[in-house]
């Protein structure tokens, strides 16, 4: 899946895992589960080009407030 045999950060072993990624766009945040190569030593995550493009598209939708296709999970608050 990935062009790396070892972690490019620390040289550790990579394994494929399903991970949860938080995406922010404007004032909106979404979580998505995606496959990634994860380093067993430092925890660095490597995503495919397709997944990175998907992140960008979803961030743009969040920024524009186009969330009608997303499932609402709750609310978030800022304490000032």
N, C-alpha and C positions, 0 to 999 in steps of 0.2 A: 504494500500500500504506500509506504513512504520511501523517499530516496535515501534515507539514512539507515545504516546498520546499527549505529551507536548514537547516543545522545550527543547533539552538537554542542551542548553546554558543558557537560562534565565527562562524556565518554561512557556513561552508564548504559546498561541494557534497557532496550525498549520493549514494551509489550502493548498489544492492542487491547483497549478497554473502552467501555461506554462511559462517558463522563457528562456531567451537567455543566453547561456554560451559561453565565449570566450575560445578557446583552443589554446595553443601554442605548437609548436613542431619545434625545431631548429629555423630557421629564419621565419617560416611560422605561420600564425594565421588564425583560422577559427571560425565562429560563428555557433551555432546550437541551435535550439529551442527544449527543452525537458520538460517533466513534473517534478515537484519537490514539496516537501512539504516546504512551506515558513512560517516562524514565523511572526505573525502579530506584535509582539513587537520589536524584534531586527533585523529581516530580514534574519536570518540564513536560508540557503537552505539545504535541505536534499534530496539526490538522492538515487534511488534504486540501488541495486548491479549491475543489468543489465546495467543501465545507466552509472555507474562508469566504468564498463568494456568497454563500448562503447567509453567513453572518452579516456581511455588508448589506445585502438586500433586506434582511430583517431589521437591522439598525435603521435603515432609511425609512422603512414602514413605521417603526416606533417613533422616529423623529417627526414624521408627518401626522402621527396620531391615527394611522390606519390600522387599528387593532380589532376591528369587528370580527376577524377570523380567528382571533386568539381567545383562549379560555381564561377567564378571570379567576385568579387564585386568591385574591384578598386585597388588602390595601397596605400602603406604606406611608409612614409619617416622618416628618422632620421635626426634631426637637430643637428649639432655638433658645 
